[in-house]
């Protein structure tokens, strides 16, 4: 594939992650940086593989995480991994977590109605609430519901994003909403500093979303607002069940956070791409390839935390002692166990309207953010 095939809105083919580092100007994570993060398989095993400003974030006494979602469908395992990782950072570092929900972006970029977007938004919020974030340290920001904050900030930053930057980073927009969205995304990424003062922020994000971080860093570098450059922690793609390519809410086969156990097992048995051989006899003789095996990749990324157990599974699969179907069942068991806990917390929630207020920006926080860009009154 060419470099141009990886953008915030399209990913195709086999991704060369090393070339993306050179293209985006990010640095591969060092062993020291990995050790300094709270222990987590996403970092320890390399799915989070690069970033910028990472050491500054790890050195800081005050830290914020920004990681969001665009409501274009039900949340899937790829979403869950990042949000549960953010919760680990919150639990162990005391970091704030800001979660922007860009319902405006999905209306501008996707073929879905405002009503459809609103329904996805409601369901996505239930899944976010089920993660168990600390409401004292967490803010959910919905673009169309929090327009009193998002719009003044985007208005200020919209003047800083030139037309040439827009086309160089994103290509030619199809409508004025798409053209304006980089300013909205910059508002998302700089918001914690506008509320709480300049401090280190980190954006754990799939590598295709990195252009948003680069634009926000360019705006921050102009020093017209009381913010520093946000850092980035870049993640390789977790594949869809069918094999290479980014997991998607709307394309391919993915495991949704609301799938029941039978559905999870059926999806994995029927759709999961394996690294096994075409027959049991060949597999016993030649072994399997865990590097391309999707169930193994899911275990390695998130669902098997024990390194020794993962190494045992890998060795037995390579030796042919563990069959592809057996590996699928191991992955299904771990994923079902995870989803059981998530869904229990989700089901225990009250109506979103009752749960959400304690996670929204306070009036004082809204005023501080808007005042910081000069639109207060």
C-alpha positions in Angstrom: 0.0 0.0 0.0 1.1 3.6 -0.3 1.4 6.0 2.6 -1.6 7.9 1.4 -3.8 4.9 2.2 -3.7 5.6 5.9 -5.8 8.6 6.9 -8.3 9.3 9.7 -11.1 8.2 7.4 -9.7 5.3 5.4 -7.3 2.4 6.0 -6.6 -0.2 3.3 -4.0 -2.9 2.7 -1.0 -4.0 4.8 0.2 -1.1 7.0 4.0 -0.4 7.1 4.2 0.9 10.7 7.9 1.9 10.4 7.2 4.1 7.3 4.3 5.7 9.1 6.7 6.7 11.9 8.9 8.5 9.4 5.9 10.0 7.7 4.3 11.3 10.9 7.5 12.2 12.7 6.9 10.1 15.8 9.4 8.1 17.8 9.3 4.4 18.6 8.7 3.7 22.3 11.9 2.8 24.2 12.2 0.0 26.7 12.5 2.5 29.5 9.3 4.2 28.5 7.5 0.9 28.4 8.7 0.1 31.9 7.5 3.4 33.3 3.9 3.0 32.1 1.6 1.1 34.5 2.0 -2.6 33.5 -0.4 -3.4 30.6 -0.1 -5.9 27.7 -1.0 -3.2 25.1 2.3 -1.4 26.1 4.4 -4.4 27.3 3.7 -6.4 24.1 4.0 -3.5 21.6 0.6 -2.8 20.3 1.2 0.8 21.5 4.5 1.1 19.7 5.3 4.8 19.2 4.5 8.3 20.2 5.6 11.9 20.8 6.0 13.7 24.1 5.7 10.4 26.0 8.6 11.0 28.4 7.3 14.4 29.3 3.9 12.9 30.1 5.5 10.2 32.3 7.7 12.8 34.1 4.8 15.1 34.9 3.0 15.4 38.3 -0.3 16.5 36.6 -1.5 14.4 33.7 -4.6 14.1 31.5 -5.6 11.5 28.9 -7.8 12.4 25.9 -9.3 9.5 24.0 -12.7 9.7 22.2 -15.1 7.9 19.9 -17.3 8.8 17.0 -20.7 7.2 17.3 -21.0 5.4 14.0 -22.2 2.1 15.4 -22.0 -0.2 18.4 -18.7 -0.2 20.3 -16.4 -3.2 19.7 -13.4 -4.8 21.3 -11.0 -2.4 19.7 -12.7 0.5 21.4 -12.9 -1.3 24.7 -9.1 -2.0 24.8 -8.2 1.7 24.6 -10.8 2.9 27.1 -9.9 0.2 29.6 -6.2 1.1 29.1 -7.2 4.8 29.9 -8.9 3.6 33.0 -5.7 1.8 34.1 -3.7 5.0 33.7 -6.4 6.8 35.7 -6.3 4.2 38.5 -2.6 4.0 38.8 -1.4 7.5 37.8 -4.4 9.6 39.0 -4.7 11.0 35.5 -7.8 12.8 34.4 -9.6 11.3 31.4 -11.4 13.4 28.8 -13.6 11.5 26.4 -14.9 13.5 23.4 -17.8 12.0 21.5 -17.9 13.5 18.0 -21.5 13.0 16.9 -21.0 16.0 14.6 -18.1 14.3 12.8 -20.1 11.1 12.1 -23.0 13.1 10.8 -20.6 15.0 8.4 -18.6 12.0 7.3 -21.0 9.0 7.4 -24.2 8.2 5.5 -26.3 8.2 8.7 -29.1 10.4 9.9 -29.0 12.6 13.0 -31.4 10.2 14.6 -29.2 7.2 13.9 -26.2 9.1 15.2 -28.1 10.0 18.4 -29.0 6.3 19.0 -25.4 5.2 18.5 -24.4 8.0 20.9 -26.7 6.8 23.6 -25.5 3.2 23.4 -21.8 4.2 23.2 -22.3 6.3 26.4 -23.7 3.2 28.2 -20.6 1.3 27.3 -18.3 4.1 28.4 -20.1 4.4 31.7 -19.7 0.6 32.2 -15.9 1.0 32.0 -16.0 2.4 35.5 -14.2 5.7 35.2 -13.9 7.9 38.3 -16.5 10.6 37.8 -14.3 13.1 39.8 -11.5 12.6 37.2 -13.5 12.0 34.0 -15.4 14.2 31.6 -17.5 13.0 28.7 -17.9 15.8 26.1 -20.5 15.4 23.4 -20.0 17.9 20.6 -23.6 18.8 19.9 -24.7 18.7 23.6 -21.7 20.7 24.8 -21.7 23.2 22.0 -21.5 26.1 24.5 -17.8 25.0 25.1 -16.9 23.1 21.9 -18.0 25.8 19.4 -16.2 28.8 21.0 -13.0 26.8 21.2 -13.3 25.5 17.6 -14.1 29.0 16.5 -10.8 30.2 18.0 -8.8 27.3 16.6 -10.4 27.4 13.2 -8.6 30.6 12.5 -5.3 28.8 13.2 -5.8 25.9 10.8 -5.0 27.0 7.3 -6.6 25.7 4.1 -3.2 24.3 3.0 -2.8 22.4 6.3 -6.3 21.1 5.9 -5.7 19.7 2.4 -2.1 18.5 3.2 -3.2 16.5 6.2 -6.8 15.4 5.3 -7.3 15.9 1.6 -10.1 17.8 0.0 -13.3 17.9 2.2 -16.6 17.0 0.7 -18.6 19.6 2.7 -18.0 22.5 5.0 -18.6 20.3 8.1 -15.7 18.1 7.1 -13.5 21.2 6.6 -14.4 22.6 10.0 -13.9 19.4 11.9 -10.1 19.7 12.4 -10.8 22.8 14.5 -13.3 20.8 16.6 -10.9 18.0 17.1 -8.2 20.5 18.2 -10.7 21.7 20.7 -11.1 18.2 22.0 -7.4 17.7 22.5 -6.6 21.0 24.1 -9.7 21.1 26.3 -8.1 19.6 29.5 -5.4 22.3 29.5 -8.0 25.1 28.9 -10.0 23.8 31.9 -7.2 23.0 34.3 -4.2 25.0 33.1 -1.2 24.0 31.1 0.0 20.5 31.9 1.0 17.3 30.2 -1.7 15.5 28.2 -1.4 12.3 26.2 -3.7 11.0 23.5 -3.7 7.1 23.2 -4.9 6.8 19.6 -4.8 4.4 16.6 -2.1 5.5 14.2 -4.5 6.6 11.5 -5.9 9.2 13.9 -2.5 10.8 14.5 -3.1 13.7 12.0 -5.6 15.2 14.5 -2.9 15.3 17.1 -0.4 16.8 14.8 -2.8 19.6 13.9 -3.5 20.3 17.6 0.3 20.4 18.3 0.7 23.0 15.5 -2.0 25.1 17.0 -0.5 24.8 20.5 3.0 25.7 19.2 1.8 29.1 18.0 1.6 30.0 21.8 -1.6 32.2 21.4 -3.4 30.1 24.0 -2.3 28.9 27.5 -1.6 25.3 26.4 1.3 23.1 25.6 1.6 20.5 22.8 -0.4 17.3 23.6 1.5 14.1 23.4 0.5 11.0 21.4 0.7 7.3 22.1 0.2 5.5 18.8 -1.4 2.1 18.5 -1.2 -0.4 15.8 -4.5 -1.7 14.4 -6.2 -4.6 16.0 -7.5 -6.6 13.0 -11.1 -7.5 12.3 -11.9 -11.1 12.8 -11.4 -11.7 9.0 -7.8 -10.8 9.1 -5.6 -7.8 8.2 -7.1 -4.3 8.4 -8.5 -2.0 11.0 -11.5 -3.3 13.2 -14.5 -1.2 12.3 -18.0 -0.6 13.8 -19.6 -0.5 10.4 -17.4 -2.8 8.2 -16.3 -6.4 8.4 -17.0 -8.7 11.3 -16.2 -7.4 14.8 -17.1 -8.5 18.3 -19.5 -5.9 19.8 -19.5 -5.2 23.5 -23.1 -6.2 23.7 -22.6 -9.6 22.0 -23.7 -12.5 24.1 -21.5 -15.6 24.7 -23.1 -17.7 22.0 -22.7 -14.9 19.4 -19.1 -14.3 20.4 -18.3 -18.0 20.0 -20.1 -18.3 16.7 -18.3 -15.2 15.3 -14.9 -16.5 16.3 -15.5 -20.1 15.1 -17.0 -18.9 11.7 -15.0 -15.8 10.9 -11.7 -15.7 12.8 -8.7 -15.8 10.4 -6.2 -18.4 11.6 -2.6 -19.2 11.1 -3.3 -22.9 11.0 -2.8 -25.5 8.2 -5.5 -26.7 5.9 -5.8 -30.1 7.6 -5.2 -31.5 11.1 -2.5 -33.8 9.8 -0.6 -30.9 8.2 -1.1 -28.8 11.3 0.3 -31.5 13.5 3.3 -31.7 11.2 4.0 -28.1 10.3 2.4 -26.2 13.2 0.6 -22.9 13.1 1.7 -19.2 12.6 0.5 -17.1 15.6 1.8 -13.9 14.0 -1.1 -14.0 11.5 -3.6 -15.8 13.7 -6.3 -13.4 14.8 -7.5 -15.2 17.9 -3.8 -15.3 19.1 -3.4 -11.6 18.3 -6.5 -10.8 20.5 -5.0 -12.8 23.4 -1.7 -11.1 23.0 -3.1 -7.6 22.8 -5.4 -7.7 25.8 -7.2 -10.9 26.8 -4.3 -13.0 28.2 -2.4 -10.9 30.7 -0.1 -13.8 31.9 3.1 -13.8 29.8 4.0 -17.4 30.7 0.5 -18.6 29.7 0.7 -16.7 26.4 4.1 -18.2 25.7 2.8 -21.7 26.4 -0.1 -21.2 24.0 2.2 -19.8 21.3 4.7 -22.6 21.7 2.1 -25.3 21.5 0.5 -23.6 18.4 3.8 -23.4 16.6 4.5 -27.0 17.4 1.2 -28.2 16.1 0.1 -29.5 19.5 -2.6 -26.9 19.7 -5.1 -26.8 16.8 -6.6 -23.7 15.3 -10.1 -24.6 16.6 -8.7 -25.1 20.1 -7.0 -21.7 20.0 -10.2 -20.2 18.9 -12.0 -21.7 21.9 -9.3 -20.3 24.3 -9.7 -16.8 22.8 -13.5 -17.1 23.0 -13.4 -18.1 26.6 -11.2 -15.1 27.6 -13.3 -12.6 25.5 -16.6 -14.0 26.9 -15.2 -13.6 30.5 -14.2 -10.0 29.8 -17.6 -9.2 28.2 -19.5 -10.8 31.1 -18.0 -8.3 33.5 -18.5 -5.4 31.1 -22.1 -6.3 30.4 -22.9 -6.8 34.1 -21.7 -3.3 34.8 -23.6 -2.0 31.8 -26.9 -3.7 32.8 -26.6 -2.3 36.4 -26.6 1.3 35.2 -29.6 3.4 35.4 -30.8 5.5 32.5 -28.0 7.4 30.7 -29.7 10.7 31.5 -29.4 9.9 35.2 -25.8 8.6 35.1 -24.3 11.2 32.7 -24.5 14.4 34.7 -21.7 13.6 37.1 -19.3 13.1 34.1 -20.2 16.4 32.4 -18.2 19.6 32.5 -19.2 21.8 35.4 -20.3 25.4 34.8 -17.0 26.6 36.3 -15.0 24.3 34.0 -17.0 25.5 31.0 -16.3 29.1 31.8 -12.6 28.6 32.3 -12.3 26.9 29.0 -14.2 29.6 27.1 -12.4 32.4 28.9 -9.0 30.9 28.0 -9.6 31.5 24.3 -11.1 34.9 24.8 -14.8 34.2 24.2 -16.0 34.5 27.8 -18.4 37.2 28.9 
